[in-house]
Amino acid sequence: MKIHEYQAKELFRDKGIPVPEGKIAETAQAARAIAGAFETTVAVKAQVHAGGRGKAGGVKIAKTPADAYEAAERILGMNIKGSVVRKVLVEKGSSIAKEAYVGITVDRSAKSILFILSAAGGVDIEEVAEKTPEKIIRFRTQTRSFPGQQAAEAAGKLFDDEATVEPVLDILRKLFALFVETDSSLAEINPLVLTSSGDVVALDGKMNFDDNALYRHENIAALRDMGEENPAEIDAKEKGLSFVALEGDIGCMVNGAGLAMATMDMIKLYGGNPANFLDVGGSSNPEKVVHAFSIILSNPDIKAILVNIFGGITRCDDIARGMLEAYDRMSIDVPVVVRLTGTNADIGLDLLKDSPLIPASSFSEAVTKVIEASGGKVKEMT
Amino acid sequence: MSILIDENTKVLVQGITGRDGSFHAGQMIEYGTKVVGGVTPGKGGQSVHDVPVFDTMKEAVAETSADASVIYVPARFAPKAIREAMDAGIKLIVTITEGIPVLDMMEVYHEVRERGIRLIGPNCPGLISPGKAKIGIMPGQIHRQGKIGVISRSGTLTYEIVHALTGLDAGQSTCVGIGGDPVVGSSFMDLLPLFEADDETDGVVLVGEIGGDEEERTAEYIADHISKPVFAFIVGLTAPEGKRMGHAGAIVSGGRGTADSKMRAFSHAGVPVAGTIDELADITVQGLKHLT
């Protein structure tokens, strides 16, 4: 789960990590009032989950309240990589002497918590990592205890200034504590700045969390911004389905994430365009199938649907019953191709034999039939 | 032969009185797996499918001298169940449970490693040595005993591959679903040497997914250490890039992790990469033909 910058900064502030003073505004008027009260130059920053906000024009510096009004008016409503900006963070400006980068994440290869630090922070940090990897400091820990020794060494390398070592180390310690206490998957400060008055401040903040651990962090779960998520995806999640909307016109209902991805790949390979990723999961609940149909059909672009089930724990007869129920309860006016294999496939296919569903016996046959049914052209396979 | 499990492996089912645990204990027994008991705290003394239920793993191991366990308990109790199996002296722990927090798994992973215990999963279908035993949730009937090893990050996709191989009369020595979570107990690289050393495995099929750089590192490992033929398939070519994890994710992966990067890594290591599941079965059978 992702949260906004202002929410991450509230967590930072509560933990004692220095952040600029700031307030959230949902209108240009409110932004002007905040800037007026601050009596300084402010930064007006779009609050969206999408990255690349700065480069998209979502961050502006405003010297006067009138400038802040104008900046907020421009940014609010802006569409940044599919997210519409509904809030801006108005923050007291900082006078930056140096910019560094600090990130903590899970390193799946090393099965560790990885610290990434660089004296060269800012928006081009990925380029720094690629072109001058020697400028990136990395160290890891395999437990929830803070790697104090390595952190102390790294803290000395960020700003080339003895007076900053203690404050940087303190920030690393607190950021790590926040990371493990909230089951975070990413805690990032970019940039961490040294101001001209010698303070070390987190100028930006990003935190992501492990969805599997949200059950034990109600305060974090409460930070979820539903407005940032696709309504169909939220609906699917509530119903125990895993769903991602795509651009194509062939709806997919599959059991298992791997097979669902393979189904999308195969549709594409044969010349079609998948409209979604949908994993109905391992359970055999016919009700889930009904929900899956309604979510897929809520997309007006759908021209045909492919149901691809390999029964293991999932029983094909349950899927078949769910599909018949879906036909009873809603109007399904696009062709549906069904391929059932594995546990109770014969019973399932028998149940479907008087229905309008188009049966297919193999994966490739199913993909071919659904592309034809959608009005598309099947690519010749060599 | 086969790897990790066979008809003599004695298995305990942790969470045997739960819905999934009980159902799959029955399925495993039906397949021929030597299920010697189960554990559910507070339910000791009962029996499920005619096997005894114990309160603790210690007691269960003492009574049955089991050497493997399979875990079906809910995510929030699973790390504790793994530690309990480890403390009871179990050498092979298969965790089917999905949804375990990653930091919990990270700590468990290193504890398991230090003690030389093999962990498969979590969030995996388990493993099967066809004709001998299965520990997990895969449908037994699609498998056939033979000489191809299978290692996969995916569940149902593994069934699909096995189904295709069996359809071509190409049986399997052992099939292992290693799980799709960021932290899993055993990787491709942990299992490949076992197949390399197994007399009855002629070649190995790998099924990878987008995300992480395990496939890329595995490709390098194969080039240096594995002499038996290996065949690969990667899913996720059309998956949206989506879930980017800030800059840190990109810095960690350094351009690795995409389906394309994984395919190139395998090709570079001399591992043929199939475009579809049926093609994977075909090239595997063709590639191993001269050995039979």
HADDOCK unambig.tbl for C-alpha pairs under 7 A between the chains (distance, minus, plus):
assign (segid A and resid 103 and name CA) (segid B and resid 248 and name CA) 6.17 0.50 0.50
assign (segid A and resid 105 and name CA) (segid B and resid 248 and name CA) 6.76 0.50 0.50
assign (segid A and resid 108 and name CA) (segid B and resid 182 and name CA) 5.34 0.50 0.50
assign (segid A and resid 108 and name CA) (segid B and resid 183 and name CA) 5.85 0.50 0.50
assign (segid A and resid 108 and name CA) (segid B and resid 212 and name CA) 6.71 0.50 0.50
assign (segid A and resid 109 and name CA) (segid B and resid 213 and name CA) 6.97 0.50 0.50
assign (segid A and resid 109 and name CA) (segid B and resid 214 and name CA) 6.72 0.50 0.50
assign (segid A and resid 111 and name CA) (segid B and resid 106 and name CA) 5.65 0.50 0.50
assign (segid A and resid 111 and name CA) (segid B and resid 183 and name CA) 6.06 0.50 0.50
assign (segid A and resid 112 and name CA) (segid B and resid 106 and name CA) 6.51 0.50 0.50
assign (segid A and resid 126 and name CA) (segid B and resid 247 and name CA) 6.43 0.50 0.50
assign (segid A and resid 126 and name CA) (segid B and resid 250 and name CA) 6.91 0.50 0.50
assign (segid A and resid 126 and name CA) (segid B and resid 251 and name CA) 6.10 0.50 0.50
assign (segid A and resid 129 and name CA) (segid B and resid 251 and name CA) 6.14 0.50 0.50
assign (segid A and resid 130 and name CA) (segid B and resid 254 and name CA) 7.00 0.50 0.50
assign (segid A and resid 142 and name CA) (segid B and resid 106 and name CA) 6.85 0.50 0.50
assign (segid A and resid 142 and name CA) (segid B and resid 107 and name CA) 6.52 0.50 0.50
assign (segid A and resid 143 and name CA) (segid B and resid 107 and name CA) 5.67 0.50 0.50
assign (segid A and resid 183 and name CA) (segid B and resid 103 and name CA) 6.82 0.50 0.50
assign (segid A and resid 186 and name CA) (segid B and resid 245 and name CA) 6.94 0.50 0.50
assign (segid A and resid 210 and name CA) (segid B and resid 101 and name CA) 6.67 0.50 0.50
assign (segid A and resid 212 and name CA) (segid B and resid 99 and name CA) 5.20 0.50 0.50
assign (segid A and resid 212 and name CA) (segid B and resid 100 and name CA) 6.05 0.50 0.50
assign (segid A and resid 212 and name CA) (segid B and resid 101 and name CA) 5.05 0.50 0.50
assign (segid A and resid 213 and name CA) (segid B and resid 101 and name CA) 5.10 0.50 0.50
assign (segid A and resid 256 and name CA) (segid B and resid 155 and name CA) 6.51 0.50 0.50
assign (segid A and resid 256 and name CA) (segid B and resid 156 and name CA) 5.44 0.50 0.50
assign (segid A and resid 258 and name CA) (segid B and resid 154 and name CA) 5.10 0.50 0.50
assign (segid A and resid 258 and name CA) (segid B and resid 155 and name CA) 6.75 0.50 0.50
assign (segid A and resid 258 and name CA) (segid B and resid 156 and name CA) 6.70 0.50 0.50
assign (segid A and resid 258 and name CA) (segid B and resid 157 and name CA) 5.44 0.50 0.50
assign (segid A and resid 258 and name CA) (segid B and resid 235 and name CA) 6.78 0.50 0.50
assign (segid A and resid 259 and name CA) (segid B and resid 156 and name CA) 5.83 0.50 0.50
assign (segid A and resid 259 and name CA) (segid B and resid 157 and name CA) 4.60 0.50 0.50
assign (segid A and resid 261 and name CA) (segid B and resid 235 and name CA) 5.99 0.50 0.50
assign (segid A and resid 261 and name CA) (segid B and resid 236 and name CA) 5.27 0.50 0.50
assign (segid A and resid 261 and name CA) (segid B and resid 239 and name CA) 6.72 0.50 0.50
assign (segid A and resid 262 and name CA) (segid B and resid 235 and name CA) 5.36 0.50 0.50
assign (segid A and resid 262 and name CA) (segid B and resid 236 and name CA) 6.64 0.50 0.50
assign (segid A and resid 264 and name CA) (segid B and resid 238 and name CA) 6.50 0.50 0.50
assign (segid A and resid 265 and name CA) (segid B and resid 236 and name CA) 6.64 0.50 0.50
assign (segid A and resid 265 and name CA) (segid B and resid 237 and name CA) 5.91 0.50 0.50
assign (segid A and resid 265 and name CA) (segid B and resid 238 and name CA) 5.45 0.50 0.50
assign (segid A and resid 310 and name CA) (segid B and resid 156 and name CA) 6.39 0.50 0.50
assign (segid A and resid 312 and name CA) (segid B and resid 138 and name CA) 5.72 0.50 0.50
assign (segid A and resid 312 and name CA) (segid B and resid 139 and name CA) 5.05 0.50 0.50
assign (segid A and resid 313 and name CA) (segid B and resid 137 and name CA) 6.71 0.50 0.50
